[in-house]
Amino acid sequence: MKKIVKLLLIFICPLMLLFNLSIVKKSRAAETNFTSAVYFTGVGCPHCAKTDPFIFEQLLKKYPNLIIFEYELYQKNENGPLFLKYSENYQSGLSIPLVIFNKDNFITGDKSIIEEMEEIIDAKKYQNTFPTISGQNINLDQIDISSLPGKVTIWRNQRAISSSGETIKDKQLINDLVFKDDFIQLLNQNSYKEIKPESIPLSGKNISFQHAVNIENWLFQWNGEGLINKTDDNIVNNKLGPNNDNNLNNQTGNLNLTIAKISSLAVVDAINPCALAVLTLMLFAIITYSPEKRKNILLAGLAFSASVFIMYIFYGLVIIRFLQIVQVLTGIRIWLYKILGLAAIIIGLLNLKDFFRYKPGGFLTEMPLFLRPKMQNFLFKVTRPRGAFLVGAFVTLFLLPCTIGPYVITGGILSSLELVKTIPWLLFYNLIFILPMIIITLVCYGGFTSVEKVSGWKDKNIRYLHLTTGVIILLLGLAMFFGWV
């Protein structure tokens, strides 16, 4: 009998061990049955304003094991190079919003993300893998969240953990807070105390949380059950949250900044009849004073163009800074983009009106008639190139009423950047703006034509200049207002 019992034990114990292991293995698999994706977005992007709520409010609630690795681009400049690297390695293009599951499956654009993302999650093709910056998918068990590049926010169900971009010692805890369901117990065991939660800005709104803890340089926030050691004294302001003072200065959200938009607006401003008229009047004054000194045409024209260039850089910085101060709330940033688009539509229609029914001194299209005599008096006092520079700086005040429309729209687009980083864009814009002035100066200096002929050409074709301006800025305004660009 004892031998029989021993034999049974020999066979039964291994079977029971295998059975238990299979249960453990199965439970662990169920516990880590995640779907993860990298999501590139930008606070202020009108297309992201559609996908942000869809992903963070709908999908995360519907799929508790969905993990979104969010990289915000407009407030967190450190994520820019990361986006370029992902785009290069995944061949996903340089437009946002962008969701990456793996090299063969990524989605770009608000409409595609809303229509296709849920279907991909339901297919369960990319479970327990993470798309790395190198272009390869690795198993989630191998990922070290604390070592991810850039400033990432990881979202899962009713929780979010945000990185400051610095290293952390307790790497395993960061992973556990994302992947484990009993994270409250983990935090209680480590004696963490709650701090004041910080809302996370999205395009068009914020997401708020009930609880938060600060773990070295990471901010972990969640909804639901709080910590055991929570007291009113423990709730302190969190200086590392996403809405600190430094970030408030950067919450202007990039409004789909593109070279095409800036170039289009600069071209519209460059062919403005006001600017061409002012230059030709000044050159005419120089020639009238000393017709034998052709060199003065070159020097005066270049000095005038340089003066306009410098002053418009200054005006641009003032416009941008003003718009940055106005844009305190995320919602204002979204509406600002539509307001700028509407302003462009109005300016475009006014220019088209000047093509069909031209009247000198049109509102927002030409210099007002009452300012013209005063400007001419200043211009005809110019007798030397040095005076052209000084008068050019002053005359820009007369130019502003008819050139400020495109410039304000440009300022609104650039206001998403830090003020210092707008300077290269302003240099680019104003180089295009003064290019016709330089060309006219060189053509007149070289004797290819006369100032009188240039002025006559401008007067003869002024309606077509308004037509070109109107068409370009109207199309751009419609695209901005309806979110096509």
Summary of the structure (lengths in Angstrom):
residues: 485
radius of gyration: 31.1
end to end distance: 84.6
largest distance: 130.8
contacts: 1594
relative contact order: 0.10
helix: 59%
strand: 11%
